């Protein structure tokens, strides 16, 4: 578009009359000078390196890939939070109309909430805000979340989950912590002679010890099989003792090699 010129922000304009007739025109004097083909250097953006660096800094999983709009719309990867997997897209379109079309393109075939990333807040519109709200999607800008370190490397100024706090609260709530089974509050100094265990059913016992009383199950007695989460052999042996009033033996016929 222009030729770099010392002391100026934007140098002489490039005008292409023909394939072999390219000139640089001084915007003040309108004087022109020919530009040789060997003077022209083409720079190409290494999109793969750029997008991989951004995706890594944002903590995304997956390899970025173009999803159309003349390579101005990209799937950046997926953000995995709790049990939710959320797709993240980057739109580099310049105008509000193009950004709206890109977002509508995602919304047309995406069946779940998504995150739209744009370089800046430029291109926003009321129509875009309504579209994002209707799809319960969120928008994040790169200029407020990433810092370029050079050589395709970026640093997150704010983590993506922090930028999407309210969005994730709706679509990726924290995992519910499993309730810990009730444990018997054994009084200090208790011995087995202080303990009474009476079975109320196949998987419930009534336990007393020095005034403490609880109804427990195998989990509360720490007698579950770690793999199957079912009562283990120790629980089965305890139940055998309970059914036999505390006495088992081979002569009684209630003993087992499994115990």
N, C-alpha and C positions, 0 to 999 in steps of 0.2 A: 504493500500500500504506500510505503514511503521509503526513502533512502536515509539511513542514519547520517546525521551531519553534526560536526562539532559545534557545541554551544547552543544547540536547538533541541527542543523536546520532540518535535516532529519535523523531519527534513523535507526535501523536495518530494513532491508527489510522483508516483509511478504511473505512467500512462502507457497502455499497450495498444498501439495502432495495428500491429500485425505481429505474427510470430517472430519475425526478424526485425521488427521496428518497435523497440521499447525505449522510452525516454523518461528522464527525471525532469519534472517541471518545477521551477522555483515559484512558490505561491505568491511572492511579492513582485517579482520582475517578469514572471511568465517565461523567462528564458528556459530553454530545455537543453539537455545533454543526453547523448545516447548511452544506453546501458547494454553492456555486452553480456551474452549468456554466461560466460565464465565468471561474471561478477555476481551472479545470482546464487545465493545459498538457500536451500530449502531446509527448514527445521520441522521435524515431525515429532509430535508428542508421543512419548512411550506410555501409552494409556495403561498397559498391563502393570508396569512397575509402579505408576502413580496410584492406581486403584488398589493394588495389593498393599501398598504402604498405608493407605487410608483405612482399608478394611482391617488390617492388623492392629492399627492404633485404636480403632473403634471397638476392638474385641469381637469381631464377627467371625463366623465359621463359614468356610466355603470359598471358592475361587470366583471373583467377579467376572461377569459376562454381559455383553450387550444384549438388550432386549428390544432394540429397534429405535425409531425416531431418529434415523440417520446417525446412529452411534452417540446420541445425546441422552439416552436413557439406559441405565445400567442396573443390573442386579448386583448389589454390593456383597451380599452374604446374608447370614441369619444370626440374629441375636438370640441366644438361648438363656433364658432366665427362669428359674424354678422349673416347672413342667411345661413352660410355653416356648414355642419356637416362632420368632417373628421375623418376617422378611424385610430387608432394608434395601431401598432403591435410591439411586443418585440420578438427578436430572440436571443437566448442564445447559438446558435451553435458556435463551437470553430474554425472550419477551414473555409478558404475562399470558398471552394467548397460547404460546407454545408450551409453557409450563402447565397450563390448565389442560391442554391436550395430552401431555405426557402423564399427568396424574389420572386423567380419565381413562387412559390406556391401561394403567395398572389396575384401577378400580373395576374395569370391565371384566377382567378374568381372574383377579385375585379374590378368593373366597374367604379371606380372613383379614383382620386388621394388619396394617403395614406401617412402616416408617418411611417417609419421604425426606431425602437429604438434598439440599441445594447449596451451592457455594455461598450465597448470601441471602438476605431477606428480599432481595430484588425480585420482581416478577410476581409478588403477592397480589391477591385480589379478593374481593368479597366472594366471588364465584369459587375460587380455590378453597377458601376457608369453609364454605358450605359443603363442598365436595368432600373435603377431609373429615369434617364433622359427621357427615352422613355415613361414611365408611369407618368411622371411629379410628381414623388414621392420625398419625402425628408427624410434625415437620421439624427437622433439625437443620441448622446451618453449619457449614464447615468452618466459617470464619470465627464462630463462637465456641467451637468444640475442639479444633485441631490446630497445632502449630507445626509448621514445616521446618524440619531439621536439616534438609538437604539430602541429595543422593537418594531420593525416593523414600526417605524416612520421615515419619510424623510422630508427634507426641500429643496425647490427649490432654487438653487443658481441663476438661471435665469428662468423666466417664459417660458413656452413652446411657447406662441405667440412671445416672444422676440427672441427665438432661431430659429423660423420659419418665421421671418419677411418678407423675399423676397418671400417665398413660399405662405404665406397668402395673400400677395399683389396681387398674381395672382389668387388664388382660393377662397379667402374670402375677397374681397374688402369691405371697410367700407360702411355702409348703407348711401345712399344719404339722406341728410337732406331735409325734406320737405320745399319747399319755403314758406315763410311766406307771407300771402296776404298783398297787399299794403294797408296801412292805410292812411286815409285822414289827412294831416298835419294841423289840425285846428289852426288857428292863436290865440295867447293868447288874452283873453278878448272877444272872439266872443260870440254872443248871437244868438238865433234862428232867429231873424229878419235879421241877416246877411247871413243866409244860403238859398241857392236856390237849389232844387233837381228836375231834369227833367228826366223822364224815356225815355230811348232810345230803350228799348225792355223789354221782360218779366223779364230778369235778368241782366240788365245794367242800370246805372243811370249816369247822368251828374251832378256833384256837384260843386258849387262855394261858396266861403266864403271869403270875404275881399281880393279878388284878387287871392286866391288859387283856382285852377281848376283841377278836377280829374274826370276820368271815373272809376266807381267802380262796383263791383258785390256784391252779398250777403255776400261772405267771407270777402271782404274788408270793408263791413259795420258791420261786426261781427253779422250777422243775419242769421247764419246757425244753423240748428238743430244738437246738439252735437251727437246724435245717428245715424241719417240717413244722415247727411251731406248735407241735402237739405234745401232750403229757409224755415225759420220758419214763424210762424204766424205774427210776427212783420213785416217781409218783405212783407207778403201778405197784411197786413193792410196799410203799406206805399204805396204799389202799388195801392191799392184801392183809397187812397187819391190822388195819381198822376193821375189816370184815371178820377177822378171826380173834377179836378182843385182845390184840397185841401178841398173839402167840401163833407162829407158823412152824411147820416142820414136815419132814418126809412122812412120818408116821400118821400125821393128821391129814396128809394128802393135799395140803394147801401151799406147799413150797414149789418153787420153779427154778430150773437151771438158768432161766433168762435173768433172774435177779442177781 
